[in-house]
Amino acid sequence: MRALLLISVFLVSAAQAQIQSDWERANEDRLRQSGEKLVPPPPLNRGRLVELKLSPSATSDFRYYVDWGSVSAGDDRIVRYVLVARNSAGVESVTFEGLRCQGEYRVYAVGRPEGGWGGQPSEWRTIPRNANAAQPTLAKEYFCPGRAVVRTSAEAQQAIRAGGHPGTHRENRPIGEQY
């Protein structure tokens, strides 16, 4: 009986180690072919949202927020993060993105209204030269100081929480302190 119990525990443990999210299963082949390591998107934590301050020349109706706890800097030199774009009517778009300091970004997944993630990863895109977009600000002010990628996830997370990488003069506040 004890041997049967040990075998059952082993089989359950092995099965749990192989469980993947719907997003991981749907995108595993595509990401493997691109040579990227598979990184599942973290759940959005609204308590960790920090607003990005765009360029003074920005005229967007959108406000952008990053969940600082979702930010990770990988050995593959890609910084990944959860971005929330909110328009003046309060409608939100949530994306899980990656950014390369060579001037590219990609959307890995899109947040669903009921929670969770969906969609297919996009191709790598050139970071727009648009003051109304979040990606140029993230690259220039947070993740690519001197055009080099941040070295660690902690460094990238601290840059978001501090309002920019050291040497920038931006001020970001947690979402709860903005109203």
Salt bridges, closest charged atoms under 4 A:
ASP22 OD1 - ARG25 NH2 2.36
GLU28 OE2 - ARG32 NH2 3.02
ASP29 OD1 - ARG32 NH1 3.12
GLU36 OE1 - ARG80 NH2 3.10
GLU36 OE2 - ARG106 NH1 2.23
GLU51 OE1 - LYS53 NZ 3.58
GLU51 OE1 - ARG63 NH2 2.86
ASP67 OD1 - ARG48 NE 2.66
ASP76 OD2 - ARG80 NH2 2.86
GLU92 OE1 - ARG46 NH2 2.64
GLU92 OE2 - ARG86 NH2 2.67
GLU104 OE1 - ARG100 NH1 2.84
GLU123 OE2 - ARG30 NH2 2.75
GLU141 OE1 - ARG170 NE 3.66
GLU155 OE2 - HIS165 NE2 2.70
